[in-house]
Amino acid sequence: MASGAGEGTTQPQQGHEGRAGAVTLLRAADLVASRWKNGGGVTREIAAYPWGSDLDTFVWRVSVADVEQPGPFSRFPGIDRTLVLLSGNGMLLDERGGITYSLMKPLDAAHFNGETAIDASLVDGPTRDFNLMLRRGRVRGLIDVWRGQAEHTLDADVMLLFCASGTFDVALGVEASGAGAPVTLGETDTLCIEAPRALSCAVSGSGVMLAVYIRYV
């Protein structure tokens, strides 16, 4: 992340035992804020695998960063990165070689290699972004955008449902519409589902949810 994002200590996630179908609710209020060494912003790790891994050993990692000042990205060799703008007036990512990624409105995304030299500039004030980091050759992932009320089928090694804005009710089950009491996700809450296989998922609410599909290679 810009100006040293990802330099904070990785926090172990409680409740992850690698069980197929295990579901863990990660509340925004429980995320630990780690300020970057250069003072340019703050990162809050949501989850990393293996559970409790550090920045040198994770296979995948998701986090939220508040970018307060322009500056260079920290480099992560061997990592494929996806950055999604959540809020703010925009960010420009300048890659050496003349490529510029323009994230000007919420949900604009950039995909790049973690070893690439990139400088970030802010258009008009701080921004908040969502970060997905994948160790190349070990894992693949994609992010889908969900809105409103819908039924989905989850099939992945790990699913992360991140409430980017608003509030959502999430029900899981073979027939999700008839499942038990739904889980309510507020802004920046995340539901982690391990090894869902053709699992029905019904969501309803307002705002935007980022659905992260992760598969091991």
DRENPA-3360 file (N, C-alpha, C; in nm, 2 decimals, always signed):
BEGIN
1 = MASGAGEG = +0.08/-0.12/+0.00/+0.00/+0.00/+0.00/+0.09/+0.12/+0.00 ~ +0.04/+0.23/-0.04/+0.11/+0.35/-0.06/+0.17/+0.39/+0.08 ~ +0.29/+0.45/+0.07/+0.36/+0.51/+0.19/+0.38/+0.40/+0.30 ~ +0.40/+0.28/+0.25/+0.43/+0.18/+0.35/+0.32/+0.10/+0.40 ~ +0.21/+0.10/+0.34/+0.09/+0.02/+0.38/+0.14/-0.13/+0.39 ~ +0.08/-0.20/+0.48/+0.12/-0.34/+0.50/+0.24/-0.35/+0.59 ~ +0.30/-0.25/+0.64/+0.41/-0.26/+0.73/+0.38/-0.29/+0.87 ~ +0.25/-0.29/+0.91/+0.20/-0.32/+1.04/+0.21/-0.47/+1.07;
9 = TTQPQQGH = +0.20/-0.50/+1.20/+0.21/-0.64/+1.24/+0.09/-0.72/+1.20 ~ +0.10/-0.83/+1.14/-0.01/-0.92/+1.11/-0.07/-0.97/+1.24 ~ -0.20/-0.96/+1.25/-0.27/-1.01/+1.37/-0.33/-1.15/+1.35 ~ -0.31/-1.25/+1.44/-0.37/-1.38/+1.42/-0.52/-1.36/+1.42 ~ -0.59/-1.43/+1.34/-0.74/-1.43/+1.34/-0.79/-1.55/+1.43 ~ -0.88/-1.52/+1.52/-0.93/-1.62/+1.60/-1.04/-1.70/+1.53 ~ -1.06/-1.82/+1.57/-1.17/-1.90/+1.52/-1.14/-1.98/+1.39 ~ -1.03/-1.96/+1.32/-1.00/-2.02/+1.20/-0.93/-2.15/+1.23;
17 = EGRAGAVT = -0.99/-2.27/+1.20/-0.93/-2.39/+1.22/-0.91/-2.47/+1.09 ~ -0.93/-2.41/+0.98/-0.92/-2.48/+0.85/-1.03/-2.58/+0.83 ~ -1.15/-2.57/+0.89/-1.26/-2.66/+0.88/-1.34/-2.62/+0.76 ~ -1.37/-2.72/+0.67/-1.46/-2.70/+0.56/-1.59/-2.65/+0.61 ~ -1.64/-2.54/+0.55/-1.77/-2.48/+0.59/-1.76/-2.40/+0.72 ~ -1.65/-2.38/+0.78/-1.64/-2.30/+0.90/-1.67/-2.15/+0.86 ~ -1.74/-2.08/+0.94/-1.78/-1.94/+0.91/-1.73/-1.86/+1.03 ~ -1.66/-1.75/+1.00/-1.61/-1.66/+1.10/-1.65/-1.52/+1.07;
25 = LLRAADLV = -1.71/-1.45/+1.17/-1.75/-1.31/+1.15/-1.64/-1.22/+1.20 ~ -1.59/-1.13/+1.12/-1.48/-1.04/+1.15/-1.54/-0.90/+1.16 ~ -1.55/-0.84/+1.28/-1.61/-0.71/+1.29/-1.51/-0.60/+1.27 ~ -1.56/-0.49/+1.21/-1.47/-0.38/+1.19/-1.41/-0.33/+1.32 ~ -1.49/-0.33/+1.43/-1.45/-0.27/+1.56/-1.33/-0.35/+1.61 ~ -1.31/-0.48/+1.57/-1.21/-0.56/+1.63/-1.08/-0.56/+1.55 ~ -1.08/-0.49/+1.43/-0.96/-0.48/+1.35/-0.86/-0.39/+1.41 ~ -0.73/-0.43/+1.41/-0.62/-0.36/+1.48/-0.56/-0.26/+1.38;
33 = ASRWKNGG = -0.55/-0.13/+1.41/-0.49/-0.03/+1.32/-0.34/-0.03/+1.34 ~ -0.27/-0.03/+1.23/-0.12/-0.03/+1.24/-0.08/+0.09/+1.15 ~ -0.02/+0.19/+1.22/+0.03/+0.31/+1.15/+0.16/+0.28/+1.08 ~ +0.17/+0.33/+0.95/+0.29/+0.31/+0.87/+0.41/+0.38/+0.94 ~ +0.53/+0.32/+0.91/+0.65/+0.38/+0.97/+0.67/+0.52/+0.93 ~ +0.63/+0.56/+0.81/+0.66/+0.70/+0.76/+0.54/+0.79/+0.80 ~ +0.44/+0.74/+0.87/+0.33/+0.83/+0.91/+0.23/+0.86/+0.80 ~ +0.24/+0.79/+0.68/+0.15/+0.83/+0.57/+0.01/+0.77/+0.57;
41 = GVTREIAA = -0.02/+0.68/+0.67/-0.15/+0.62/+0.67/-0.16/+0.51/+0.77 ~ -0.27/+0.44/+0.77/-0.30/+0.33/+0.86/-0.36/+0.21/+0.79 ~ -0.31/+0.09/+0.82/-0.37/-0.03/+0.77/-0.44/-0.11/+0.88 ~ -0.55/-0.17/+0.84/-0.62/-0.26/+0.93/-0.63/-0.40/+0.86 ~ -0.56/-0.49/+0.90/-0.57/-0.63/+0.84/-0.70/-0.69/+0.88 ~ -0.76/-0.75/+0.78/-0.89/-0.82/+0.80/-0.86/-0.97/+0.83 ~ -0.78/-1.03/+0.74/-0.74/-1.17/+0.76/-0.62/-1.20/+0.67 ~ -0.54/-1.30/+0.71/-0.43/-1.35/+0.63/-0.42/-1.50/+0.65;
49 = YPWGSDLD = -0.37/-1.57/+0.55/-0.36/-1.71/+0.56/-0.22/-1.75/+0.52 ~ -0.15/-1.85/+0.59/-0.20/-1.92/+0.70/-0.23/-1.83/+0.82 ~ -0.33/-1.87/+0.90/-0.38/-1.78/+1.01/-0.27/-1.75/+1.10 ~ -0.24/-1.62/+1.12/-0.14/-1.58/+1.21/+0.00/-1.56/+1.14 ~ +0.00/-1.57/+1.00/+0.12/-1.55/+0.93/+0.16/-1.41/+0.93 ~ +0.29/-1.38/+0.90/+0.34/-1.25/+0.89/+0.35/-1.20/+0.75 ~ +0.41/-1.09/+0.72/+0.41/-1.03/+0.59/+0.51/-1.10/+0.50 ~ +0.59/-1.19/+0.55/+0.69/-1.27/+0.47/+0.63/-1.40/+0.44;
57 = TFVWRVSV = +0.53/-1.45/+0.51/+0.49/-1.59/+0.49/+0.34/-1.61/+0.45 ~ +0.26/-1.50/+0.44/+0.12/-1.52/+0.40/+0.11/-1.57/+0.26 ~ +0.00/-1.65/+0.24/-0.03/-1.69/+0.10/-0.13/-1.60/+0.04 ~ -0.23/-1.55/+0.13/-0.31/-1.44/+0.09/-0.34/-1.35/+0.20 ~ -0.38/-1.23/+0.17/-0.40/-1.13/+0.28/-0.50/-1.03/+0.23 ~ -0.59/-0.99/+0.31/-0.69/-0.88/+0.28/-0.68/-0.78/+0.39 ~ -0.69/-0.65/+0.35/-0.68/-0.54/+0.45/-0.75/-0.42/+0.40 ~ -0.77/-0.32/+0.49/-0.83/-0.19/+0.45/-0.72/-0.09/+0.49;
65 = ADVEQPGP = -0.70/+0.01/+0.41/-0.60/+0.11/+0.44/-0.66/+0.25/+0.42 ~ -0.62/+0.34/+0.51/-0.65/+0.48/+0.50/-0.53/+0.55/+0.46 ~ -0.53/+0.61/+0.34/-0.41/+0.68/+0.29/-0.43/+0.83/+0.31 ~ -0.33/+0.88/+0.39/-0.34/+1.02/+0.43/-0.25/+1.11/+0.36 ~ -0.14/+1.05/+0.30/-0.04/+1.13/+0.23/+0.01/+1.06/+0.11 ~ +0.06/+1.13/+0.01/+0.12/+1.06/-0.11/+0.25/+1.00/-0.07 ~ +0.29/+0.90/-0.15/+0.42/+0.84/-0.13/+0.43/+0.71/-0.21 ~ +0.55/+0.64/-0.19/+0.57/+0.52/-0.27/+0.50/+0.40/-0.20;
73 = FSRFPGID = +0.47/+0.30/-0.28/+0.41/+0.18/-0.23/+0.53/+0.09/-0.17 ~ +0.50/+0.02/-0.06/+0.59/-0.08/-0.02/+0.59/-0.19/-0.12 ~ +0.71/-0.26/-0.14/+0.72/-0.36/-0.24/+0.70/-0.50/-0.18 ~ +0.63/-0.59/-0.25/+0.61/-0.72/-0.20/+0.64/-0.82/-0.32 ~ +0.77/-0.86/-0.33/+0.80/-0.95/-0.44/+0.72/-1.08/-0.44 ~ +0.68/-1.12/-0.56/+0.61/-1.24/-0.57/+0.46/-1.23/-0.54 ~ +0.41/-1.11/-0.51/+0.27/-1.10/-0.47/+0.19/-1.02/-0.59 ~ +0.08/-1.08/-0.62/-0.01/-1.01/-0.71/-0.11/-0.93/-0.63;
81 = RTLVLLSG = -0.13/-0.80/-0.66/-0.21/-0.71/-0.58/-0.33/-0.66/-0.66 ~ -0.44/-0.65/-0.58/-0.56/-0.58/-0.63/-0.60/-0.47/-0.53 ~ -0.61/-0.35/-0.57/-0.65/-0.24/-0.49/-0.78/-0.18/-0.54 ~ -0.88/-0.17/-0.45/-1.01/-0.12/-0.48/-1.04/+0.01/-0.40 ~ -1.06/+0.12/-0.47/-1.10/+0.25/-0.39/-1.23/+0.23/-0.33 ~ -1.24/+0.26/-0.20/-1.36/+0.26/-0.13/-1.43/+0.39/-0.11 ~ -1.34/+0.49/-0.08/-1.40/+0.63/-0.05/-1.28/+0.73/-0.07 ~ -1.32/+0.85/-0.09/-1.23/+0.96/-0.11/-1.24/+1.02/-0.25;
89 = NGMLLDER = -1.16/+1.12/-0.28/-1.17/+1.19/-0.41/-1.08/+1.13/-0.52 ~ -1.01/+1.02/-0.49/-0.93/+0.96/-0.60/-0.79/+0.95/-0.56 ~ -0.72/+0.86/-0.64/-0.58/+0.83/-0.62/-0.52/+0.79/-0.76 ~ -0.40/+0.84/-0.78/-0.33/+0.80/-0.90/-0.21/+0.72/-0.86 ~ -0.19/+0.60/-0.93/-0.08/+0.51/-0.90/+0.01/+0.52/-1.03 ~ +0.13/+0.57/-1.01/+0.22/+0.59/-1.12/+0.33/+0.48/-1.11 ~ +0.33/+0.39/-1.22/+0.42/+0.28/-1.23/+0.54/+0.33/-1.31 ~ +0.66/+0.29/-1.27/+0.78/+0.33/-1.35/+0.76/+0.26/-1.49;
97 = GGITYSLM = +0.79/+0.34/-1.59/+0.76/+0.29/-1.72/+0.65/+0.36/-1.79 ~ +0.59/+0.45/-1.72/+0.49/+0.54/-1.78/+0.34/+0.50/-1.76 ~ +0.32/+0.39/-1.69/+0.18/+0.34/-1.67/+0.12/+0.41/-1.55 ~ +0.00/+0.46/-1.56/-0.07/+0.53/-1.45/-0.21/+0.46/-1.43 ~ -0.23/+0.41/-1.31/-0.37/+0.36/-1.28/-0.45/+0.47/-1.21 ~ -0.56/+0.50/-1.27/-0.64/+0.61/-1.21/-0.76/+0.55/-1.14 ~ -0.77/+0.57/-1.01/-0.88/+0.53/-0.93/-0.95/+0.66/-0.88 ~ -1.05/+0.70/-0.96/-1.12/+0.83/-0.94/-1.25/+0.82/-0.87;
105 = KPLDAAHF = -1.31/+0.71/-0.86/-1.44/+0.69/-0.80/-1.45/+0.56/-0.72 ~ -1.53/+0.55/-0.62/-1.54/+0.42/-0.54/-1.57/+0.31/-0.64 ~ -1.49/+0.20/-0.61/-1.49/+0.07/-0.67/-1.40/+0.07/-0.80 ~ -1.34/+0.18/-0.83/-1.23/+0.17/-0.93/-1.12/+0.08/-0.88 ~ -1.06/+0.00/-0.96/-0.96/-0.10/-0.91/-0.84/-0.10/-1.00 ~ -0.73/-0.14/-0.94/-0.60/-0.15/-1.01/-0.54/-0.29/-0.97 ~ -0.48/-0.35/-1.07/-0.42/-0.48/-1.06/-0.27/-0.47/-1.10 ~ -0.18/-0.51/-1.01/-0.04/-0.49/-1.04/+0.05/-0.59/-0.96;
113 = NGETAIDA = +0.18/-0.60/-1.00/+0.27/-0.69/-0.93/+0.33/-0.61/-0.81 ~ +0.34/-0.69/-0.70/+0.38/-0.63/-0.57/+0.53/-0.58/-0.58 ~ +0.61/-0.63/-0.67/+0.75/-0.59/-0.68/+0.77/-0.47/-0.76 ~ +0.66/-0.42/-0.83/+0.67/-0.30/-0.91/+0.69/-0.17/-0.83 ~ +0.77/-0.09/-0.88/+0.79/+0.05/-0.82/+0.67/+0.14/-0.85 ~ +0.60/+0.17/-0.75/+0.48/+0.26/-0.78/+0.47/+0.37/-0.68 ~ +0.44/+0.49/-0.73/+0.42/+0.60/-0.64/+0.27/+0.64/-0.64 ~ +0.21/+0.67/-0.53/+0.07/+0.71/-0.52/+0.06/+0.86/-0.49;
121 = SLVDGPTR = -0.03/+0.92/-0.56/-0.07/+1.06/-0.53/-0.22/+1.07/-0.51 ~ -0.25/+1.16/-0.42/-0.39/+1.18/-0.38/-0.45/+1.30/-0.46 ~ -0.57/+1.28/-0.51/-0.63/+1.38/-0.60/-0.68/+1.50/-0.51 ~ -0.75/+1.47/-0.40/-0.79/+1.58/-0.32/-0.83/+1.52/-0.18 ~ -0.73/+1.50/-0.10/-0.75/+1.45/+0.04/-0.74/+1.30/+0.05 ~ -0.75/+1.25/+0.17/-0.73/+1.11/+0.20/-0.83/+1.02/+0.13 ~ -0.79/+0.90/+0.12/-0.87/+0.79/+0.06/-0.87/+0.67/+0.15 ~ -0.97/+0.58/+0.13/-0.97/+0.45/+0.19/-0.98/+0.35/+0.08;
129 = DFNLMLRR = -0.90/+0.24/+0.09/-0.90/+0.14/-0.01/-0.90/+0.00/+0.05 ~ -0.94/-0.10/-0.03/-0.94/-0.24/+0.00/-0.83/-0.31/-0.07 ~ -0.75/-0.39/+0.00/-0.64/-0.46/-0.06/-0.65/-0.61/-0.06 ~ -0.63/-0.67/-0.17/-0.62/-0.82/-0.18/-0.48/-0.85/-0.23 ~ -0.41/-0.93/-0.15/-0.27/-0.97/-0.19/-0.26/-1.12/-0.20 ~ -0.21/-1.17/-0.31/-0.21/-1.31/-0.34/-0.06/-1.35/-0.38 ~ -0.01/-1.46/-0.31/+0.12/-1.50/-0.35/+0.12/-1.58/-0.48 ~ +0.19/-1.53/-0.57/+0.19/-1.58/-0.71/+0.23/-1.72/-0.72;
137 = GRVRGLID = +0.15/-1.80/-0.79/+0.19/-1.94/-0.81/+0.13/-2.03/-0.69 ~ +0.08/-1.97/-0.59/+0.02/-2.04/-0.48/-0.13/-2.03/-0.47 ~ -0.18/-1.92/-0.52/-0.32/-1.89/-0.50/-0.37/-1.80/-0.61 ~ -0.50/-1.81/-0.64/-0.56/-1.72/-0.73/-0.68/-1.66/-0.66 ~ -0.73/-1.54/-0.71/-0.84/-1.48/-0.65/-0.90/-1.38/-0.74 ~ -1.03/-1.35/-0.72/-1.10/-1.24/-0.79/-1.20/-1.18/-0.70 ~ -1.24/-1.05/-0.73/-1.33/-0.98/-0.65/-1.46/-0.95/-0.74 ~ -1.57/-0.98/-0.68/-1.70/-0.95/-0.75/-1.77/-0.84/-0.67;
145 = VWRGQAEH = -1.85/-0.76/-0.73/-1.93/-0.65/-0.66/-2.07/-0.69/-0.66 ~ -2.12/-0.70/-0.53/-2.27/-0.73/-0.51/-2.34/-0.61/-0.46 ~ -2.46/-0.59/-0.51/-2.55/-0.48/-0.46/-2.69/-0.54/-0.44 ~ -2.76/-0.48/-0.34/-2.90/-0.51/-0.33/-2.93/-0.65/-0.28 ~ -3.04/-0.70/-0.33/-3.09/-0.83/-0.28/-3.07/-0.93/-0.40 ~ -3.01/-1.05/-0.36/-2.98/-1.15/-0.46/-2.95/-1.28/-0.39 ~ -2.95/-1.39/-0.47/-2.90/-1.52/-0.42/-2.78/-1.56/-0.51 ~ -2.68/-1.61/-0.44/-2.56/-1.64/-0.51/-2.52/-1.79/-0.47;
153 = TLDADVML = -2.44/-1.85/-0.55/-2.38/-1.98/-0.51/-2.23/-1.96/-0.49 ~ -2.19/-2.00/-0.37/-2.05/-1.98/-0.33/-1.97/-2.11/-0.36 ~ -1.86/-2.11/-0.43/-1.78/-2.22/-0.46/-1.64/-2.18/-0.47 ~ -1.56/-2.20/-0.37/-1.42/-2.16/-0.36/-1.35/-2.23/-0.25 ~ -1.22/-2.21/-0.23/-1.15/-2.26/-0.12/-1.17/-2.17/+0.00 ~ -1.18/-2.04/-0.02/-1.22/-1.95/+0.08/-1.30/-1.84/+0.02 ~ -1.41/-1.79/+0.09/-1.48/-1.68/+0.04/-1.48/-1.57/+0.15 ~ -1.46/-1.45/+0.11/-1.47/-1.34/+0.20/-1.57/-1.24/+0.15;
161 = LFCASGTF = -1.67/-1.21/+0.24/-1.78/-1.12/+0.20/-1.76/-0.99/+0.28 ~ -1.71/-0.89/+0.22/-1.67/-0.76/+0.28/-1.77/-0.65/+0.25 ~ -1.83/-0.60/+0.36/-1.93/-0.49/+0.34/-1.86/-0.36/+0.32 ~ -1.85/-0.31/+0.19/-1.78/-0.19/+0.16/-1.86/-0.07/+0.20 ~ -1.99/-0.07/+0.20/-2.07/+0.04/+0.24/-2.21/-0.01/+0.27 ~ -2.29/+0.06/+0.35/-2.42/+0.02/+0.39/-2.43/-0.09/+0.49 ~ -2.54/-0.17/+0.48/-2.56/-0.28/+0.57/-2.62/-0.39/+0.49 ~ -2.58/-0.52/+0.52/-2.63/-0.63/+0.45/-2.67/-0.74/+0.55;
169 = DVALGVEA = -2.77/-0.82/+0.52/-2.80/-0.94/+0.59/-2.76/-1.06/+0.50 ~ -2.69/-1.15/+0.56/-2.64/-1.27/+0.48/-2.69/-1.40/+0.54 ~ -2.75/-1.48/+0.46/-2.80/-1.61/+0.51/-2.73/-1.72/+0.42 ~ -2.68/-1.82/+0.49/-2.61/-1.93/+0.42/-2.69/-2.06/+0.44 ~ -2.69/-2.14/+0.34/-2.75/-2.27/+0.36/-2.79/-2.33/+0.22 ~ -2.83/-2.46/+0.22/-2.87/-2.53/+0.10/-2.98/-2.45/+0.03 ~ -3.07/-2.40/+0.11/-3.18/-2.31/+0.06/-3.17/-2.19/+0.14 ~ -3.09/-2.09/+0.09/-3.05/-1.98/+0.18/-3.17/-1.90/+0.22;
177 = SGAGAPVT = -3.28/-1.89/+0.14/-3.39/-1.81/+0.17/-3.47/-1.87/+0.29 ~ -3.44/-2.00/+0.32/-3.51/-2.06/+0.43/-3.41/-2.10/+0.54 ~ -3.29/-2.04/+0.54/-3.19/-2.07/+0.64/-3.23/-2.00/+0.77 ~ -3.14/-2.02/+0.87/-3.17/-1.96/+1.00/-3.15/-1.81/+1.00 ~ -3.14/-1.76/+1.12/-3.12/-1.61/+1.13/-3.00/-1.56/+1.05 ~ -3.02/-1.46/+0.97/-2.90/-1.41/+0.89/-2.80/-1.34/+0.98 ~ -2.68/-1.33/+0.92/-2.58/-1.25/+0.99/-2.59/-1.11/+0.93 ~ -2.58/-1.00/+1.01/-2.59/-0.87/+0.96/-2.45/-0.81/+0.96;
185 = LGETDTLC = -2.41/-0.76/+0.84/-2.28/-0.70/+0.82/-2.29/-0.55/+0.81 ~ -2.22/-0.47/+0.89/-2.21/-0.33/+0.88/-2.09/-0.29/+0.80 ~ -2.07/-0.17/+0.78/-1.96/-0.12/+0.70/-1.82/-0.17/+0.75 ~ -1.74/-0.23/+0.67/-1.61/-0.29/+0.70/-1.62/-0.42/+0.78 ~ -1.73/-0.47/+0.80/-1.74/-0.61/+0.86/-1.72/-0.71/+0.74 ~ -1.67/-0.83/+0.78/-1.64/-0.93/+0.68/-1.69/-1.07/+0.74 ~ -1.74/-1.15/+0.65/-1.78/-1.28/+0.68/-1.68/-1.37/+0.60 ~ -1.60/-1.46/+0.67/-1.51/-1.55/+0.61/-1.57/-1.69/+0.61;
193 = IEAPRALS = -1.58/-1.75/+0.50/-1.64/-1.89/+0.48/-1.53/-1.98/+0.42 ~ -1.49/-2.08/+0.49/-1.39/-2.17/+0.45/-1.45/-2.29/+0.37 ~ -1.39/-2.31/+0.25/-1.43/-2.42/+0.16/-1.58/-2.43/+0.13 ~ -1.64/-2.33/+0.09/-1.78/-2.34/+0.05/-1.79/-2.42/-0.08 ~ -1.88/-2.52/-0.08/-1.89/-2.60/-0.21/-2.04/-2.59/-0.25 ~ -2.07/-2.52/-0.35/-2.20/-2.50/-0.40/-2.30/-2.46/-0.29 ~ -2.25/-2.36/-0.21/-2.32/-2.32/-0.09/-2.41/-2.20/-0.13 ~ -2.54/-2.21/-0.10/-2.63/-2.10/-0.13/-2.61/-1.99/-0.03;
201 = CAVSGSGV = -2.62/-1.87/-0.09/-2.60/-1.75/-0.01/-2.70/-1.64/-0.06 ~ -2.78/-1.60/+0.04/-2.88/-1.49/+0.01/-2.84/-1.37/+0.08 ~ -2.83/-1.26/+0.00/-2.80/-1.13/+0.06/-2.91/-1.03/+0.03 ~ -2.93/-0.94/+0.13/-3.02/-0.83/+0.11/-2.97/-0.71/+0.19 ~ -3.00/-0.59/+0.14/-2.95/-0.47/+0.20/-2.93/-0.36/+0.11 ~ -2.86/-0.26/+0.16/-2.83/-0.14/+0.07/-2.68/-0.12/+0.08 ~ -2.62/-0.07/-0.03/-2.48/-0.04/-0.03/-2.41/-0.13/-0.13 ~ -2.28/-0.16/-0.09/-2.20/-0.24/-0.18/-2.12/-0.35/-0.10;
209 = MLAVYIRY = -2.12/-0.47/-0.15/-2.04/-0.58/-0.09/-1.94/-0.63/-0.19 ~ -1.82/-0.65/-0.14/-1.71/-0.71/-0.22/-1.70/-0.86/-0.19 ~ -1.73/-0.94/-0.28/-1.72/-1.09/-0.26/-1.59/-1.13/-0.32 ~ -1.50/-1.18/-0.23/-1.36/-1.23/-0.27/-1.36/-1.38/-0.28 ~ -1.33/-1.43/-0.40/-1.32/-1.57/-0.42/-1.17/-1.61/-0.43 ~ -1.13/-1.70/-0.34/-0.99/-1.74/-0.33/-0.98/-1.90/-0.36 ~ -0.89/-1.93/-0.45/-0.86/-2.07/-0.48/-0.71/-2.10/-0.47 ~ -0.68/-2.21/-0.41/-0.54/-2.25/-0.40/-0.50/-2.32/-0.52;
217 = V = -0.37/-2.30/-0.56/-0.32/-2.36/-0.69/-0.27/-2.50/-0.65;
% end
